[in-house]
Amino acid sequence: MNMMAGFGTAEAIRVEALTTLAQIEKISPAWQALGDRAGMPAGSHLESWLAPVLKASWARQPAEIVALWRGVALCGLLALGPGRGPVRRSWTSPLSFLGTPLIDRELPQDVLKAFLTTLRGKALILNNVPATGPFWDMLGQAVTESRGSIAVLDRWERAILLPKASFEEWFNGNFERKRRKEFRRLKARLGEEGKLESLAWTGGDPLDPWIDELIALEARGWKGRRGTALAADAAMATAFREALHRLAAEGSLRLWKIVFDGKPIAMMSGLVKGNQGWLGKIAYDETFAKYSPGVMLVLDATERLIDKERLALVDSCAIPNHPMINNIWRDRLALCDVMIKGPQLSSISFDLLRKAETTRRRLRSSAKALVYRITGRQKS
């Protein structure tokens, strides 16, 4: 365990770099407690989600967990990729969906400043963080007060749900009459062909059968053919299963499915913490595509999220311009990747690092676009 720095706030914040799984496992109770005290939504950094992913990924993709302490209380946590070069990066995996660090609601500015000061003569890349709102404002202030600067590398939007008072109000206000009628018609037509059920997992019910069905359903679709389904990555499938069990134990797991004649034809997972939720894996049986089972499932889940959960915001966690969810959830969350200049890094060096990173991203994007065009693959 490497002590990185200590700082003179009212009570000093100390920063530790945890570089082994054993060190990370030791802070598990404090990490879980921080998740309950976090002031800003940071679902991807919750212990119940990130710890299983780290464990499953460690052999091929180790990480460094930056843990910030005030006294005996953990007050901040961020996962970084390993390395001692001039640029540090957020640690990500195929199961990452948001880069916001986990920060105690009582002293977010002190925590951010303490972390940024440890950068010294380096730059930091934070991926997939909100581009507006409380975290963005606090990050900007902390960067300024730490004598750094910040540059946006990429910016995009994804669909979110800002619930209304009731699902009926949202549904009527979100779609014109013709489209509402079409949704109901498709559901009625499928119901005429066999027994149609909309189900939600509830605590106490066996969980593994639901997980097995979701993984199998995804594998039978285009992600299975492309080789990017969970079933094709044993480590990520194991992490996903363990994370869902942990979320279930703390009451944060949501699972929904559409069942036709006893067979699941659409399934989706979700995470709820505090007053915010995040959608997870979604899969559907393509042989039922003419009935739009994915849309049917999202609408049923939306009804439960609005009328039963009473959340302030639900993040779709979808790719930008997703052809399905963007046409159902009309609100948007602005996200970005940023590069932050450490306090002792010169502006000239920072500008060179920023330009190099921009070039790297442009070349990677061009290469991926070429692969998609040649292979006919679609983005996930």
Phi and psi in degrees as a GROMACS rama.xvg file:
@    title "Ramachandran Plot"
@    xaxis  label "Phi"
@    yaxis  label "Psi"
@TYPE xy
-102.042  119.446  ASN-2
-78.2152  119.694  MET-3
-92.0769  -40.9858  MET-4
-171.196  161.016  ALA-5
-134.237  147.701  GLY-6
-135.25  146.99  PHE-7
-90.0885  67.1287  GLY-8
-83.1324  -170.772  THR-9
-50.7642  -42.1603  ALA-10
-129.524  125.486  GLU-11
-55.3148  137.894  ALA-12
-95.5817  125.791  ILE-13
-108.014  147.465  ARG-14
-119.128  127.09  VAL-15
-121.308  142.585  GLU-16
-103.452  115.552  ALA-17
-98.3491  119.556  LEU-18
-120.217  7.88162  THR-19
-132.927  155.457  THR-20
-63.5083  -34.4108  LEU-21
-62.266  -42.5197  ALA-22
-63.4151  -41.3796  GLN-23
-67.353  -41.6428  ILE-24
-62.7664  -30.3306  GLU-25
-66.3806  -26.6524  LYS-26
-94.1135  8.33223  ILE-27
-51.3251  -49.4093  SER-28
-61.3328  -42.3232  PRO-29
-66.2609  -35.9721  ALA-30
-65.2928  -45.0906  TRP-31
-61.3451  -41.3397  GLN-32
-65.0331  -38.0793  ALA-33
-63.2644  -36.9785  LEU-34
-58.7089  -34.231  GLY-35
-76.2967  -21.9851  ASP-36
-101.833  -0.705689  ARG-37
-61.5699  138.517  ALA-38
-89.4321  -19.1802  GLY-39
-129.738  143.726  MET-40
-55.8948  125.437  PRO-41
-146.075  54.2126  ALA-42
-56.2481  -34.2823  GLY-43
-72.4342  -17.4527  SER-44
-102.49  4.10658  HIS-45
-64.5944  142.138  LEU-46
-58.7467  -40.6926  GLU-47
-64.2136  -25.3019  SER-48
-96.031  -50.2036  TRP-49
-75.5985  -38.1099  LEU-50
-57.6047  -47.0669  ALA-51
-63.031  -35.2167  PRO-52
-68.3961  -41.9086  VAL-53
-60.155  -46.6873  LEU-54
-60.667  -43.6227  LYS-55
-70.7955  -27.7754  ALA-56
-95.0093  -11.7067  SER-57
-57.1894  -41.7247  TRP-58
-61.6009  -35.7808  ALA-59
-103.703  -18.7895  ARG-60
-149.141  76.2676  GLN-61
-66.9393  165.422  PRO-62
-136.225  171.007  ALA-63
-125.272  119.208  GLU-64
-93.6523  119.46  ILE-65
-90.7194  113.642  VAL-66
-111.693  127.759  ALA-67
-110.89  131.222  LEU-68
-122.752  142.41  TRP-69
-123.84  106.83  ARG-70
65.9048  -128.597  GLY-71
-97.5953  2.27523  VAL-72
-97.7405  130.855  ALA-73
-73.422  126.304  LEU-74
-119.766  -2.03621  CYS-75
-165.473  150.312  GLY-76
-154.951  136.139  LEU-77
-147.11  135.941  LEU-78
-95.0669  126.469  ALA-79
-119.493  154.935  LEU-80
-72.4543  153.647  GLY-81
-70.3132  165.179  PRO-82
133.01  152.431  GLY-83
-124.048  19.2649  ARG-84
-74.9796  -172.077  GLY-85
-72.3848  -14.3195  PRO-86
-125.479  124.219  VAL-87
-99.1511  149.553  ARG-88
-131.544  149.489  ARG-89
-56.1103  142.963  SER-90
-86.3872  131.157  TRP-91
-133.739  161.57  THR-92
-144.397  173.553  SER-93
-60.7797  -15.8965  PRO-94
-101.541  7.29375  LEU-95
-77.812  141.948  SER-96
-137.632  -7.60518  PHE-97
-159.873  137.126  LEU-98
-99.7649  3.63187  GLY-99
-61.22  126.784  THR-100
-65.8389  160.907  PRO-101
-87.5331  119.094  LEU-102
-135.701  131.864  ILE-103
-58.1425  133.999  ASP-104
-66.3464  -19.2748  ARG-105
-84.0815  -20.123  GLU-106
-148.258  53.5714  LEU-107
-63.346  -38.4799  PRO-108
-66.5649  -41.8533  GLN-109
-63.5112  -40.9125  ASP-110
-63.9222  -47.2403  VAL-111
-62.6547  -42.8718  LEU-112
-63.8994  -40.7765  LYS-113
-62.5682  -42.5728  ALA-114
-66.2532  -45.7414  PHE-115
-64.5357  -32.1755  LEU-116
-65.5016  -26.9974  THR-117
-70.4435  -15.1234  THR-118
-66.2278  -34.7056  LEU-119
49.4287  -114.03  ARG-120
-92.9448  30.3851  GLY-121
-119.25  170.274  LYS-122
-113.255  153.232  ALA-123
-125.321  134.149  LEU-124
-106.891  119.232  ILE-125
-104.624  124.571  LEU-126
-100.785  143.884  ASN-127
61.1057  50.9173  ASN-128
-112.955  153.453  VAL-129
-58.7126  136.281  PRO-130
-92.2569  -3.24752  ALA-131
-144.019  168.315  THR-132
98.7463  -173.461  GLY-133
-58.051  -45.2805  PRO-134
-63.8842  -43.8378  PHE-135
-61.1654  -43.0483  TRP-136
-63.7324  -44.4517  ASP-137
-68.4864  -36.5863  MET-138
-63.4331  -45.4051  LEU-139
-59.8547  -42.7779  GLY-140
-65.7569  -42.5975  GLN-141
-64.9808  -39.5603  ALA-142
-63.1731  -44.5329  VAL-143
-62.2954  -46.0682  THR-144
-69.8373  -20.5486  GLU-145
-92.8656  9.24358  SER-146
63.4487  36.6958  ARG-147
-111.071  -166.043  GLY-148
-152.298  166.441  SER-149
-136.494  138.491  ILE-150
-129.343  133.985  ALA-151
-83.9197  123.649  VAL-152
-90.22  -41.98  LEU-153
-145.257  151.285  ASP-154
-144.657  139.402  ARG-155
-156.551  178.111  TRP-156
-130.478  153.631  GLU-157
-140.045  161.012  ARG-158
-70.5179  139.414  ALA-159
-135.35  164.268  ILE-160
-111.194  121.949  LEU-161
-107.866  96.5732  LEU-162
-60.6008  144.62  PRO-163
-90.9372  -171.243  LYS-164
-65.1448  -32.3757  ALA-165
-149.25  159.209  SER-166
-62.5608  -40.0339  PHE-167
-60.5034  -41.1776  GLU-168
-64.3297  -44.7733  GLU-169
-62.7647  -46.9911  TRP-170
-61.3168  -45.6572  PHE-171
-69.0942  -33.4873  ASN-172
-82.0767  -19.8233  GLY-173
-90.8787  -25.6497  ASN-174
-130.748  144.178  PHE-175
-70.4231  163.189  GLU-176
-57.7212  -39.7804  ARG-177
-62.72  -39.9809  LYS-178
-74.0263  -37.1834  ARG-179
-60.1439  -41.0058  ARG-180
-64.1398  -38.9787  LYS-181
-65.7914  -41.9939  GLU-182
-56.995  -47.3213  PHE-183
-67.2989  -35.4515  ARG-184
-64.7483  -45.4365  ARG-185
-62.3364  -41.4595  LEU-186
-66.0707  -40.9855  LYS-187
-65.9581  -40.6833  ALA-188
-62.2013  -44.6948  ARG-189
-65.4445  -38.3907  LEU-190
-63.6307  -25.855  GLY-191
-75.4534  -21.0207  GLU-192
-84.0438  -20.3057  GLU-193
179.812  -170.751  GLY-194
-80.2733  118.265  LYS-195
-111.778  127.48  LEU-196
-131.877  143.839  GLU-197
-112.946  115.613  SER-198
-121.972  151.984  LEU-199
-129.957  136.746  ALA-200
-67.9896  139.772  TRP-201
-124.228  147.006  THR-202
-54.917  137.616  GLY-203
100.458  -25.173  GLY-204
-74.942  150.615  ASP-205
-56.4345  132.008  PRO-206
-95.1659  -39.2467  LEU-207
-57.7609  -37.6573  ASP-208
-59.6512  -37.1014  PRO-209
-65.2913  -45.0235  TRP-210
-64.3149  -43.315  ILE-211
-58.4059  -44.3435  ASP-212
-64.2523  -41.5846  GLU-213
-65.2239  -45.6896  LEU-214
-63.3514  -42.4393  ILE-215
-66.9111  -40.8945  ALA-216
-64.0657  -42.1951  LEU-217
-62.7609  -40.4527  GLU-218
-64.9248  -25.376  ALA-219
-82.6216  -7.76055  ARG-220
-98.4599  -162.682  GLY-221
-65.7842  -28.7271  TRP-222
-66.671  -33.6475  LYS-223
-65.3305  -42.3746  GLY-224
-66.9046  -33.2714  ARG-225
-79.5345  -20.7211  ARG-226
89.6069  16.5319  GLY-227
-110.598  6.2826  THR-228
-71.1159  157.18  ALA-229
-56.0848  -35.6811  LEU-230
-60.3584  -21.9304  ALA-231
-87.209  -4.71726  ALA-232
-131.302  94.774  ASP-233
-59.6658  -38.1532  ALA-234
-65.2878  -45.289  ALA-235
-70.1829  -34.124  MET-236
-64.2039  -39.7362  ALA-237
-64.8004  -43.4547  THR-238
-63.4323  -42.9679  ALA-239
-60.3094  -45.6845  PHE-240
-62.2597  -47.0787  ARG-241
-64.2769  -40.9666  GLU-242
-62.0642  -42.5493  ALA-243
-64.9189  -37.0978  LEU-244
-65.2929  -40.124  HIS-245
-66.449  -43.1973  ARG-246
-62.9831  -39.6012  LEU-247
-62.0767  -40.7121  ALA-248
-63.8846  -29.4791  ALA-249
-99.9669  4.62889  GLU-250
81.6418  16.0613  GLY-251
-101.394  -5.69644  SER-252
-86.2622  141.25  LEU-253
-130.472  137.08  ARG-254
-139.236  135.836  LEU-255
-132.07  152.684  TRP-256
-154.656  152.178  LYS-257
-104.371  125.613  ILE-258
-116.461  130.681  VAL-259
-120.158  117.841  PHE-260
51.0575  43.4984  ASP-261
81.0937  1.09015  GLY-262
-114.945  127.761  LYS-263
-68.6273  129.636  PRO-264
-115.496  -7.49752  ILE-265
-158.479  136.507  ALA-266
-143.472  152.547  MET-267
-154.628  142.669  MET-268
-105.366  163.129  SER-269
-156.128  160.324  GLY-270
-127.862  132.602  LEU-271
-124.874  127.653  VAL-272
-139.998  122.072  LYS-273
64.5078  -129.762  GLY-274
-103.609  20.7098  ASN-275
-130.78  151.183  GLN-276
-131.76  161.33  GLY-277
-136.432  133.714  TRP-278
-79.7265  150.531  LEU-279
-116.81  -129.044  GLY-280
-69.2662  138.02  LYS-281
-132.2  140.349  ILE-282
-148.916  152.915  ALA-283
-147.706  158.674  TYR-284
-82.6967  114.313  ASP-285
-68.4793  -17.4409  GLU-286
-70.7175  -13.4975  THR-287
-104.758  17.3409  PHE-288
-55.8585  -33.9512  ALA-289
-65.7612  -16.3123  LYS-290
-97.3627  -0.48024  TYR-291
52.8294  58.5173  SER-292
-64.4332  -29.6417  PRO-293
-64.3237  -43.2307  GLY-294
-64.1716  -43.4198  VAL-295
-57.4671  -43.0312  MET-296
-66.4536  -44.7561  LEU-297
-61.5801  -40.435  VAL-298
-65.2821  -40.9289  LEU-299
-66.0581  -42.302  ASP-300
-64.7179  -38.7599  ALA-301
-61.1355  -41.3505  THR-302
-60.2633  -43.712  GLU-303
-67.8533  -39.7071  ARG-304
-64.7373  -36.3057  LEU-305
-80.3436  -50.9118  ILE-306
-81.6541  -24.3407  ASP-307
-110.353  -37.2652  LYS-308
-83.4576  -34.3361  GLU-309
57.5511  49.6979  ARG-310
-88.8369  158.715  LEU-311
-83.5248  -32.7967  ALA-312
-158.106  142.04  LEU-313
-127.28  125.227  VAL-314
-92.5211  128.168  ASP-315
-70.9659  -24.6556  SER-316
59.2192  24.4814  CYS-317
-89.8923  165.268  ALA-318
-68.3165  157.925  ILE-319
-59.0427  142.815  PRO-320
59.5771  34.3917  ASN-321
-60.6108  126.455  HIS-322
-65.8602  -22.7946  PRO-323
-94.5449  -60.9496  MET-324
-67.156  -31.0997  ILE-325
-63.8587  -27.06  ASN-326
-88.7375  -2.48847  ASN-327
-110.483  -51.269  ILE-328
-96.1931  115.88  TRP-329
-94.3259  -14.8778  ARG-330
-80.5823  159.697  ASP-331
-132.88  146.249  ARG-332
-112.411  123.856  LEU-333
-82.8578  128.883  ALA-334
-127.415  162.344  LEU-335
-157.148  160.624  CYS-336
-105.753  134.658  ASP-337
-128.878  154.188  VAL-338
-115.164  130.276  MET-339
-114.243  132.687  ILE-340
-85.3355  124.73  LYS-341
-67.3036  159.263  GLY-342
-63.727  -24.5625  PRO-343
-107.321  9.35755  GLN-344
-89.5557  131.276  LEU-345
-69.2461  153.413  SER-346
-63.488  -34.7597  SER-347
-65.3652  -45.6935  ILE-348
-63.9219  -40.5765  SER-349
-62.556  -42.0387  PHE-350
-64.6769  -38.2651  ASP-351
-66.0022  -41.7454  LEU-352
-65.1256  -40.0239  LEU-353
-63.0195  -44.8624  ARG-354
-64.3374  -39.5128  LYS-355
-64.33  -40.8987  ALA-356
-67.4676  -40.3005  GLU-357
-61.6396  -42.0091  THR-358
-64.3683  -44.3051  THR-359
-58.3698  -43.2186  ARG-360
-67.6207  -38.5343  ARG-361
-65.4105  -42.4624  ARG-362
-66.7069  -40.7998  LEU-363
-63.7704  -41.4912  ARG-364
-64.1659  -40.4465  SER-365
-65.6086  -40.0151  SER-366
-65.4976  -42.1016  ALA-367
-65.2377  -41.5695  LYS-368
-61.3473  -38.0479  ALA-369
-66.2841  -41.9677  LEU-370
-62.5005  -44.3649  VAL-371
-61.0963  -39.982  TYR-372
-68.7614  -40.6706  ARG-373
-71.438  -43.1423  ILE-374
-90.4803  -13.1739  THR-375
73.4905  15.4937  GLY-376
-74.9643  156.273  ARG-377
-113.33  157  GLN-378
-69.5551  148.426  LYS-379
